[in-house]
């Protein structure tokens, strides 16, 4: 339940509100995921007027403002395929109009395609007030701790990489039962992230080359049983999808 609503126009004002101890206070962007994370009465700080809704090309990286919407991402010429496919899988057109990058990561569970892809990309999050730069994996594991009195202002994504994405779901529009995002750097470095299960996506592999990635993906889901699928199924599917992504990335060389 929302007990207070604030829409500050400066970062300092937003941080002052978020650092209050007497009233639990959280930031919101479009508010599309708010119902999924609210369990107690809270005050909310709307970040839409803070000027953090820009996409900036810095040469080797793309900086996504935390208030950039998922539809902004799709409409931007700066993003690369198949990140557009990932974004479309995350949310419908209407939800993409309001769902933000920051809000998506704060609210994401393990079935989020966007969180899975950004984990594979080794995205760095920038948090104020101390300009802390946090690996997305560390953030996803301890979100409530990282957000105490802090605010995400940007996500930094590498440009000189290739990304591939595959998933299995009950229907094409459903959230995945298993999804795999594989990112490959020019040096050969390879990261594999798995989604479809748990509280957050899992980093299955990060190596200087891709050898061992398929086995690592399979082992990551050794204990991945829930109401949607069993671990044996997820192990088999994750290894197949990882191998498929790797093969496509290799063929692009």
C-alpha positions as CSV (number, residue, x, y, z in Angstrom):
1,X,0.0,0.0,0.0
2,X,1.3,3.4,-0.9
3,X,1.0,5.9,2.0
4,X,3.0,8.8,0.4
5,X,3.8,9.8,-3.2
6,X,6.6,12.2,-4.0
7,X,7.8,13.5,-7.4
8,X,11.1,15.3,-6.8
9,X,12.8,17.4,-9.5
10,X,16.4,16.9,-8.2
11,X,18.6,14.0,-7.3
12,X,19.4,15.5,-3.9
13,X,15.7,15.8,-3.0
14,X,15.1,12.2,-4.1
15,X,18.0,10.9,-2.0
16,X,16.8,12.8,1.0
17,X,13.5,11.1,0.8
18,X,15.0,7.7,0.2
19,X,17.3,7.9,3.1
20,X,14.5,8.6,5.7
21,X,14.4,6.0,8.4
22,X,11.0,6.7,9.9
23,X,9.1,5.8,6.7
24,X,10.1,3.0,4.3
25,X,10.6,4.7,1.0
26,X,11.3,3.3,-2.5
27,X,11.9,4.7,-5.9
28,X,9.5,4.1,-8.8
29,X,9.8,4.7,-12.5
30,X,6.7,3.9,-14.5
31,X,5.2,1.9,-11.7
32,X,4.4,-1.1,-13.8
33,X,6.0,-3.6,-11.5
34,X,5.0,-1.9,-8.2
35,X,2.3,-4.3,-7.3
36,X,4.8,-7.2,-7.5
37,X,7.2,-5.8,-4.9
38,X,5.0,-4.0,-2.4
39,X,4.3,-6.1,0.6
40,X,4.2,-3.4,3.3
41,X,3.0,0.2,3.5
42,X,5.6,2.4,1.8
43,X,6.2,5.9,0.5
44,X,7.3,6.1,-3.1
45,X,9.6,8.5,-4.9
46,X,8.8,9.0,-8.6
47,X,12.1,9.4,-10.6
48,X,10.6,10.5,-13.9
49,X,11.5,14.2,-13.4
50,X,15.2,13.6,-12.5
51,X,16.6,13.7,-16.0
52,X,17.8,10.1,-16.0
53,X,15.8,9.0,-19.0
54,X,18.5,9.4,-21.7
55,X,20.4,6.8,-23.8
56,X,24.0,8.0,-24.3
57,X,26.6,6.4,-26.6
58,X,30.1,6.6,-25.1
59,X,32.0,4.8,-27.8
60,X,32.8,1.5,-26.1
61,X,29.7,1.6,-23.9
62,X,26.0,2.6,-24.0
63,X,24.7,4.3,-20.9
64,X,21.0,3.7,-20.3
65,X,19.4,6.1,-17.8
66,X,17.4,4.3,-15.1
67,X,14.2,5.9,-16.2
68,X,14.6,4.9,-19.9
69,X,11.5,2.8,-20.8
70,X,11.7,-0.5,-22.4
71,X,10.0,1.0,-25.5
72,X,12.6,3.7,-25.5
73,X,15.1,0.9,-25.8
74,X,13.3,-0.6,-28.8
75,X,13.1,2.7,-30.5
76,X,16.7,3.6,-30.1
77,X,19.2,3.0,-32.9
78,X,21.9,2.4,-30.3
79,X,20.8,-1.1,-29.2
80,X,21.7,-4.2,-31.0
81,X,19.8,-7.3,-32.0
82,X,18.8,-9.6,-30.3
83,X,18.4,-7.2,-27.3
84,X,15.3,-5.9,-29.1
85,X,13.9,-9.5,-29.2
86,X,14.6,-9.8,-25.4
87,X,12.8,-6.6,-24.7
88,X,9.8,-7.7,-26.7
89,X,9.7,-10.9,-24.7
90,X,9.8,-9.1,-21.4
91,X,6.6,-7.1,-21.8
92,X,3.7,-6.2,-24.1
93,X,3.6,-2.9,-26.0
94,X,1.5,-1.2,-23.3
95,X,3.7,-2.2,-20.5
96,X,6.9,-1.3,-22.4
97,X,5.6,2.3,-22.5
98,X,5.9,2.7,-18.8
99,X,8.3,0.0,-17.5
100,X,11.8,1.4,-17.0
101,X,15.2,-0.2,-17.0
102,X,15.7,0.5,-13.3
103,X,12.3,-0.7,-12.3
104,X,12.6,-3.8,-14.3
105,X,15.8,-4.8,-12.6
106,X,14.5,-3.9,-9.1
107,X,11.4,-6.0,-9.6
108,X,12.8,-8.8,-11.8
109,X,12.6,-12.4,-10.8
110,X,14.4,-15.3,-12.4
111,X,12.0,-15.4,-15.3
112,X,12.9,-11.9,-16.6
113,X,14.4,-12.0,-20.1
114,X,15.8,-8.5,-19.8
115,X,17.5,-9.2,-16.4
116,X,18.9,-12.4,-17.9
117,X,20.3,-10.7,-21.0
118,X,21.8,-7.8,-19.0
119,X,23.5,-10.3,-16.6
120,X,25.1,-12.0,-19.6
121,X,26.2,-8.5,-20.9
122,X,27.9,-7.9,-17.5
123,X,26.1,-4.5,-17.2
124,X,27.3,-2.1,-14.5
125,X,24.8,-0.1,-12.5
126,X,25.6,3.4,-11.3
127,X,24.1,4.2,-7.8
128,X,24.0,7.6,-6.1
129,X,24.9,9.2,-3.7
130,X,28.4,8.0,-3.9
131,X,28.6,7.1,-7.7
132,X,29.0,3.5,-6.8
133,X,29.5,1.2,-9.8
134,X,28.0,-2.2,-9.1
135,X,28.1,-5.4,-11.2
136,X,24.5,-6.4,-12.1
137,X,25.1,-9.9,-10.6
138,X,25.9,-8.4,-7.2
139,X,23.0,-6.1,-7.4
140,X,20.4,-8.8,-8.3
141,X,21.6,-11.0,-5.4
142,X,21.2,-8.3,-2.7
143,X,18.8,-5.7,-4.1
144,X,17.2,-4.6,-0.9
145,X,20.6,-3.9,0.6
146,X,21.9,-2.0,-2.4
147,X,18.8,0.2,-2.5
148,X,19.0,1.4,1.1
149,X,19.2,5.2,0.7
150,X,20.5,4.8,-2.8
151,X,19.0,5.3,-6.3
152,X,20.0,3.7,-9.6
153,X,20.7,6.4,-12.1
154,X,22.2,4.4,-15.0
155,X,23.1,1.0,-16.5
156,X,26.3,0.8,-18.5
157,X,26.3,-1.8,-21.3
158,X,29.3,-2.8,-23.5
159,X,29.1,-2.2,-27.2
160,X,31.9,-4.3,-28.6
161,X,30.2,-7.6,-27.9
162,X,27.8,-10.0,-29.5
163,X,24.7,-11.4,-27.8
164,X,22.4,-14.3,-28.5
165,X,19.2,-15.3,-26.8
166,X,17.0,-18.4,-26.8
167,X,14.0,-19.5,-24.7
168,X,11.4,-22.1,-24.1
169,X,7.9,-21.1,-22.8
170,X,4.5,-22.6,-22.8
171,X,3.4,-20.1,-25.4
172,X,5.6,-17.6,-27.3
173,X,4.1,-14.7,-25.2
174,X,4.7,-16.4,-21.8
175,X,7.6,-15.8,-19.5
176,X,10.3,-18.4,-20.1
177,X,10.5,-21.8,-18.3
178,X,14.1,-21.7,-19.4
179,X,15.9,-18.8,-21.2
180,X,19.6,-18.5,-22.1
181,X,21.6,-15.3,-23.0
182,X,25.1,-15.7,-24.2
183,X,27.5,-12.8,-24.6
184,X,30.8,-13.0,-26.4
185,X,33.6,-10.4,-26.5
186,X,36.2,-10.0,-29.3
187,X,38.8,-11.4,-27.0
188,X,36.8,-14.7,-26.8
189,X,35.5,-14.0,-23.3
190,X,32.1,-15.7,-23.0
191,X,29.3,-15.2,-20.4
192,X,26.2,-17.4,-20.1
193,X,23.2,-16.3,-18.0
194,X,20.2,-18.5,-17.4
195,X,16.7,-17.4,-16.6
196,X,13.3,-19.1,-16.1
197,X,13.7,-20.0,-12.4
198,X,14.2,-18.6,-8.9
199,X,14.4,-15.1,-7.5
200,X,16.9,-13.8,-10.0
201,X,18.7,-15.1,-13.2
202,X,21.8,-17.1,-12.7
203,X,25.3,-16.5,-14.1
204,X,26.2,-20.0,-15.3
205,X,29.6,-19.3,-17.0
206,X,32.2,-16.5,-17.4
207,X,35.4,-17.7,-19.0
208,X,38.1,-16.5,-21.3
209,X,36.7,-18.8,-24.0
210,X,33.5,-20.8,-24.5
211,X,34.9,-24.3,-23.6
212,X,32.9,-25.7,-20.7
213,X,30.0,-23.3,-21.1
214,X,27.4,-26.0,-22.1
215,X,28.3,-28.2,-19.2
216,X,28.2,-25.2,-16.8
217,X,24.8,-24.3,-18.0
218,X,23.5,-27.8,-17.5
219,X,24.9,-28.0,-14.0
220,X,23.5,-24.6,-13.0
221,X,20.0,-26.1,-13.1
222,X,20.7,-29.3,-11.2
223,X,18.3,-28.1,-8.4
224,X,15.8,-26.1,-10.4
225,X,12.4,-27.7,-9.6
226,X,9.2,-25.6,-9.4
227,X,5.6,-25.7,-10.5
228,X,6.6,-24.9,-14.1
229,X,9.2,-27.6,-14.8
230,X,11.6,-30.1,-13.2
231,X,15.3,-29.7,-12.9
232,X,16.1,-32.6,-15.3
233,X,14.0,-30.8,-18.0
234,X,15.7,-27.5,-17.3
235,X,19.1,-29.0,-17.4
236,X,18.5,-30.6,-20.8
237,X,16.9,-27.6,-22.3
238,X,19.5,-25.1,-20.9
239,X,22.4,-27.1,-22.4
240,X,20.7,-27.3,-25.8
241,X,19.9,-23.6,-25.9
242,X,23.4,-22.7,-24.8
243,X,24.9,-24.8,-27.5
244,X,22.6,-23.3,-30.1
245,X,23.5,-19.7,-29.0
246,X,27.2,-20.5,-29.0
247,X,27.0,-22.1,-32.5
248,X,25.3,-19.0,-33.9
249,X,27.8,-16.6,-32.3
250,X,30.7,-18.8,-33.7
251,X,29.2,-18.7,-37.2
252,X,29.2,-14.9,-37.1
253,X,33.0,-14.8,-36.9
